[in-house]
Amino acid sequence: MSVGSLRSVYAVELEGERIVLPGEREAHLAALADVGTDDACSIAALFDTYDQGYREILAVPISLRVRDLLRMPMKTPLLFAKRKATLAKVVDAHIRDPKVRALHTALWPYIGLPTSQMAFLPYGAMMASYVGEGAFYCRGGFQTLADAIADGLTRHGGELLLGTKASKVGVSDRRVTGVELETGQWIEAATVISEGDVRDTFDELIDAQEVPKRYLRKLRRQTPSMSACLLHLGTDLDAPSLVEAQITIVAPYSSEESYGRSVRGSIGGVSVTVPTLTDPGRAPAGEHTVVVSAAVPIECGERPGWDDRKVADEMLAMAERALPGLSNHVTFAANVDHSGDLQPRYLGPIYGWAVEPKQAAAYRLPHETPFVGLWLCGHWTQPAGGIWSVVASGIQAARLVLDRSVHGGLMPLAL
């Protein structure tokens, strides 16, 4: 498995203009300063805040002791001070120009909430990582990452059961005893790690009578994140001549209005990615792969009046602002109905719990559960949702189960 860096982080189609935001820090800041009236120093100060937050996040111990909590105001002062801040509160203190603000926050769907509701820290960490370090991908697609993990598991004596669901997690006296598979097979185990929907873990896999009522009440107070609908397409368009970045955000509205349109059952904007710009082997010669995604409510597919064909048409029309002529140059579509119409693919809550301040960072579910030997990992738990964070969550859970380096920060990754 190899990786590549995407130096042009993203481009934004905004008010009939396309603006490219490079990955290199100084070029990125200059691009933001050039399109508005904000002082370059103020924009730089915002990114300095992001950088500090990112460093502090990596330094936080994955298992907090009382003394770690007492030292937080001194060792991680920004995390302590901004732990309940929204992105809007922090950004608005540095960026006044509405156009610059819209450009800077155009990646809001990658966290899943508008700036007035989104926790500051996850967006800040994402931007600190993208701008400077660059965005990275797995060459050959994320399946290569899954394959590498599976290979490591089997090489070290593990057994991978694909397409086999768990039907029950056994517990006794607040201890986990094993897992029953849907085939009826019982696997005795003193340690079980659940990375699935945490609501299913405690509502369906464990007898509700066994789960402490206080824990269940906490789960039911949490708010799940938005979902996403996607179109996976192939095209014979000359994509490299049409797009300048791996990701093009078509943002006809502010994050608040885009979110509002999504909640009301429309499409407020789309993200258009062309993986073959940096990984050409993912498509036949002369063609490119295109993924069009939009943030939508998790219940949208079951909402009365929700029209998949209309949604697909809206998404494709917006995508054409990034790739003109796309609708007439689709050579492949992953999902079509019997009449050949495009069908969006819907995901569940893509970030687990919504990334609100009260459900972010230390306020997110811990890996530990009320049952000895039962652990959580993935986007429902710490540190956050998103690909990087989910991988980090797995590393954290492994270190806790193995009781290794649990009082150190996330870096280095070695167990």
C-alpha positions in Angstrom: 0.0 0.0 0.0 1.3 3.5 -0.8 0.0 6.9 -0.3 0.0 10.2 -2.2 -0.4 13.8 -1.0 -3.0 16.1 -2.5 -1.3 19.5 -2.5 -4.3 21.5 -3.8 -6.6 20.8 -0.9 -9.9 21.9 -2.5 -11.5 24.3 -4.8 -14.8 26.1 -4.3 -17.4 27.0 -6.9 -18.9 30.1 -5.2 -21.1 32.8 -6.8 -20.1 31.8 -10.3 -16.4 31.8 -9.5 -14.0 29.0 -8.9 -11.3 29.6 -6.2 -8.5 27.1 -5.6 -7.2 26.7 -2.0 -3.7 25.2 -2.2 -2.4 22.8 0.5 0.8 24.7 1.2 0.2 27.0 4.1 1.4 30.3 2.9 -0.2 29.9 -0.5 -3.5 28.8 1.2 -3.5 31.9 3.4 -2.7 34.1 0.5 -5.5 32.7 -1.6 -8.0 33.5 1.2 -6.6 37.0 1.8 -6.7 37.8 -2.0 -10.5 37.3 -2.3 -11.7 39.5 0.5 -11.1 42.3 2.8 -9.7 40.4 5.9 -6.2 41.2 7.1 -3.7 38.4 6.3 -2.4 38.5 9.8 -5.9 37.8 11.2 -6.3 34.8 8.9 -2.8 33.5 9.9 -3.8 33.9 13.6 -6.8 31.7 13.0 -4.6 29.0 11.4 -2.1 29.3 14.3 -5.0 28.6 16.6 -5.8 25.5 14.5 -2.2 24.3 14.7 -2.1 24.7 18.4 -5.3 22.8 18.9 -4.1 20.0 16.6 -0.8 19.7 18.6 -2.7 19.6 21.9 -5.1 17.0 20.6 -2.2 14.7 19.7 -0.7 15.2 23.1 -3.7 14.3 25.2 -3.4 11.0 27.0 -5.8 8.4 25.8 -6.6 7.3 29.3 -7.0 10.4 31.5 -6.1 10.3 35.2 -7.2 12.9 37.7 -3.8 14.6 37.6 -4.1 14.8 33.7 -7.5 16.6 34.1 -6.0 19.0 36.7 -3.1 19.8 34.4 -5.3 20.4 31.3 -5.5 24.2 31.8 -1.7 24.4 31.7 -0.7 21.6 29.3 -3.5 22.0 26.8 -4.8 25.5 27.4 -6.6 25.9 24.0 -8.4 22.6 24.3 -9.5 23.6 27.8 -10.6 27.1 26.8 -12.3 26.2 23.5 -13.8 22.8 24.5 -17.3 24.1 24.2 -16.8 26.6 21.4 -18.5 26.4 18.0 -16.6 26.9 14.8 -18.6 30.0 14.1 -17.5 31.6 17.3 -13.8 31.1 16.6 -13.9 31.9 12.9 -16.0 35.0 13.3 -13.4 36.4 15.7 -10.8 36.3 12.9 -12.6 36.5 9.5 -15.2 39.2 8.9 -15.6 39.0 5.1 -18.6 36.8 4.3 -17.0 35.5 1.1 -13.8 34.5 2.8 -15.7 32.9 5.6 -17.8 30.9 3.1 -14.6 29.7 1.3 -12.9 28.8 4.5 -15.8 26.8 5.9 -16.9 25.2 2.6 -15.7 21.8 3.9 -18.4 21.8 6.6 -20.0 18.6 5.2 -16.8 16.8 6.1 -17.7 17.4 9.7 -21.5 17.3 9.1 -22.9 20.5 10.7 -23.1 24.2 9.9 -20.6 26.4 11.6 -23.1 27.6 14.2 -23.6 24.1 15.5 -20.2 22.4 14.8 -17.6 22.0 17.4 -14.5 24.1 16.7 -11.9 21.5 17.5 -12.6 18.8 14.9 -12.7 21.4 12.0 -9.6 23.1 13.3 -7.7 19.8 13.5 -8.8 18.9 10.0 -7.6 22.2 8.6 -4.3 22.1 10.5 -3.7 18.6 9.0 -4.8 19.5 5.5 -3.0 22.8 5.3 0.7 22.2 5.8 0.8 18.4 6.0 -1.5 17.9 3.0 -4.3 15.5 2.5 -3.3 11.9 1.9 -5.1 8.9 0.3 -4.5 5.2 -0.2 -3.3 4.5 -3.7 -5.7 2.0 -5.2 -8.6 3.1 -2.9 -9.4 2.6 0.7 -9.9 -1.1 0.1 -6.1 -1.4 0.1 -6.1 -0.1 3.7 -8.7 -2.7 4.7 -6.7 -5.4 2.9 -3.5 -4.4 4.7 -5.3 -4.6 8.1 -6.9 -8.0 7.2 -3.4 -9.3 6.1 -1.9 -8.2 9.4 -4.7 -9.9 11.4 -4.3 -13.2 9.6 -0.5 -13.1 9.7 -0.6 -12.8 13.4 -3.0 -15.7 14.0 -6.3 -14.0 13.7 -9.3 -15.3 11.8 -11.5 -12.9 9.7 -15.1 -13.9 9.2 -16.6 -11.8 6.4 -20.4 -11.5 5.9 -21.1 -12.9 9.4 -23.1 -10.8 11.8 -23.0 -10.9 15.5 -26.5 -11.6 17.0 -25.6 -11.3 20.7 -22.9 -10.1 23.1 -23.0 -12.3 26.2 -22.5 -10.6 29.6 -22.7 -11.9 33.1 -22.2 -9.9 36.3 -21.1 -6.9 34.3 -18.4 -8.9 32.4 -18.4 -9.8 28.8 -18.4 -13.6 28.2 -18.4 -13.8 24.4 -20.2 -13.3 21.1 -22.9 -15.3 19.4 -22.9 -15.2 15.6 -26.1 -15.2 13.4 -25.1 -18.8 12.4 -25.6 -19.8 16.0 -21.9 -20.3 16.7 -20.8 -19.1 20.1 -17.3 -17.6 20.5 -16.1 -17.4 24.1 -14.1 -14.3 24.7 -13.0 -12.2 27.7 -12.5 -9.2 25.4 -14.9 -7.9 22.8 -14.4 -4.7 20.8 -17.5 -3.2 19.1 -17.0 -0.8 16.2 -20.5 -0.9 14.9 -23.4 1.4 15.6 -23.2 1.8 19.4 -27.0 2.1 19.6 -27.3 -1.4 18.1 -24.7 -2.7 20.5 -26.7 -1.8 23.6 -30.2 -2.0 22.2 -30.0 -5.2 20.2 -26.9 -7.2 21.0 -27.1 -6.9 24.8 -30.3 -7.6 26.9 -31.5 -4.1 27.9 -32.1 -5.4 31.4 -28.3 -5.9 31.7 -27.4 -2.4 30.7 -27.3 0.2 33.5 -30.2 2.6 33.0 -28.0 5.7 33.5 -25.8 4.5 30.5 -28.9 3.9 28.3 -30.3 7.3 29.2 -27.0 8.9 28.2 -27.0 7.1 24.8 -30.6 8.2 24.1 -29.8 11.8 24.8 -27.1 11.8 22.1 -27.9 13.1 18.6 -26.7 11.1 15.6 -24.9 12.9 12.7 -26.1 13.6 9.3 -25.9 11.0 6.5 -24.6 11.4 3.0 -25.9 10.4 -0.4 -23.5 9.6 -3.2 -23.3 9.1 -6.9 -20.4 6.9 -8.1 -19.8 7.6 -11.8 -17.4 7.0 -14.6 -16.8 9.6 -17.3 -14.9 10.1 -20.5 -14.5 13.9 -19.9 -11.0 15.3 -19.9 -11.2 15.9 -16.1 -7.6 17.2 -15.6 -8.4 20.1 -17.9 -11.6 20.9 -16.0 -10.7 20.7 -12.3 -7.7 22.0 -10.5 -8.0 20.1 -7.2 -9.0 16.6 -6.0 -12.1 18.0 -4.3 -14.4 20.7 -5.7 -17.0 22.0 -3.4 -20.0 23.5 -5.2 -21.3 25.9 -2.5 -24.1 28.0 -3.8 -25.2 28.9 -0.3 -23.6 29.5 3.2 -23.1 26.5 5.4 -26.2 27.6 7.4 -28.5 27.8 4.3 -27.0 24.7 2.7 -27.7 22.8 5.9 -31.2 24.2 6.2 -31.9 23.1 2.6 -30.6 19.6 3.3 -32.8 19.3 6.4 -35.8 20.5 4.5 -35.3 17.8 1.8 -33.3 19.5 -0.9 -29.6 19.5 -1.9 -27.7 22.5 -0.5 -24.4 21.7 -2.2 -22.2 18.9 -3.3 -18.6 17.7 -3.1 -17.1 16.5 -6.4 -14.0 14.3 -6.2 -12.1 12.8 -9.1 -9.9 10.1 -7.5 -8.2 9.3 -10.9 -6.6 12.7 -11.0 -4.0 11.3 -8.6 -4.6 7.6 -9.0 -5.2 7.1 -12.8 -5.1 3.3 -12.5 -8.6 3.4 -10.9 -10.3 3.8 -14.3 -9.8 2.6 -17.9 -7.5 4.6 -20.2 -9.1 7.9 -21.2 -11.7 7.8 -18.4 -12.1 9.0 -14.9 -13.9 8.1 -11.8 -16.2 10.7 -10.2 -17.8 10.7 -6.8 -20.6 13.3 -6.1 -21.7 13.5 -2.4 -24.1 15.6 -0.5 -25.0 15.9 3.2 -28.5 14.8 3.9 -30.6 13.9 7.0 -30.3 10.2 8.1 -34.0 9.6 7.7 -34.2 11.1 4.2 -34.6 7.9 2.3 -37.7 7.1 4.3 -39.1 10.6 4.3 -42.5 11.0 2.5 -42.1 12.9 -0.7 -38.4 12.3 -0.9 -37.7 11.6 -4.6 -34.4 9.7 -5.4 -34.6 10.7 -9.1 -35.0 14.4 -8.3 -32.2 14.2 -5.7 -29.8 12.5 -8.3 -30.8 15.2 -10.9 -30.1 18.0 -8.4 -26.7 16.5 -7.5 -25.7 16.0 -11.1 -26.8 19.5 -12.0 -24.6 20.9 -9.3 -21.7 18.6 -10.2 -21.8 20.0 -13.7 -20.6 23.3 -12.3 -17.4 21.5 -11.5 -17.3 19.2 -14.5 -19.3 20.9 -17.4 -21.0 18.3 -19.6 -20.9 15.5 -17.0 -24.5 14.4 -17.5 -23.8 13.7 -21.2 -20.5 12.0 -20.5 -21.4 9.3 -17.9 -19.9 6.0 -19.0 -20.7 4.1 -15.8 -23.0 4.5 -12.8 -22.7 2.2 -9.8 -26.4 2.5 -8.9 -29.3 2.7 -11.4 -32.9 1.5 -11.1 -34.7 -0.7 -13.6 -35.4 2.2 -15.9 -31.8 3.3 -15.9 -32.2 6.3 -13.7 -29.4 7.2 -11.3 -30.0 6.1 -7.7 -28.1 7.8 -4.9 -26.4 5.5 -2.4 -27.3 6.5 1.2 -25.0 6.0 4.2 -26.0 5.9 7.8 -24.8 8.5 10.4 -21.4 9.0 8.8 -19.8 10.6 11.8 -21.5 8.6 14.5 -22.8 11.2 16.9 -23.2 14.7 15.5 -20.1 16.7 16.1 -21.6 19.3 18.4 -19.5 20.8 21.2 -21.4 18.7 23.8 -20.6 15.5 21.8 -17.0 16.2 20.7 -13.5 15.5 22.0 -13.7 14.5 25.7 -17.5 14.7 25.7 -17.7 11.8 23.2 -18.3 8.3 24.5 -15.2 6.8 26.0 -13.8 3.4 24.8 -14.7 1.9 28.1 -18.2 0.6 28.7 -20.1 -0.5 31.9 -19.0 -4.0 31.2 -15.5 -5.3 31.9 -13.9 -6.6 28.7 -16.4 -4.8 26.4 -14.8 -1.8 24.5 -15.9 0.6 21.8 -14.1 2.1 18.9 -15.0 3.8 15.7 -16.8 7.0 14.9 -19.3 6.7 17.8 -16.6 7.1 20.3 -13.4 9.0 20.9 -11.6 10.9 19.4 -14.1 11.9 16.6 -15.7 10.9 13.4 -14.0 10.8 10.0 -11.5 8.4 8.4 -8.3 9.6 10.3 -10.2 9.7 13.6 -11.6 6.2 13.2 -8.2 4.8 12.5 -6.9 6.7 15.6 -9.9 5.3 17.6 -8.8 1.7 16.7 -5.3 2.4 17.8 -6.5 3.9 21.0 -8.8 0.9 21.7 -5.9 -1.5 21.0 -3.6 0.3 23.4 -6.2 0.3 26.1 -7.0 -3.4 25.7 -3.3 -4.3 25.7 -2.6 -1.8 28.5 0.2 -0.2 26.6 1.2 3.5 26.5 -2.3 4.4 27.8 -1.0 7.6 29.5 0.8 8.9 26.4 -0.7 10.9 23.5 -1.9 9.5 20.2 1.5 9.9 18.6 3.6 7.9 18.2 1.3 5.2 16.9 3.4 2.2 17.8 1.9 -0.1 20.4 
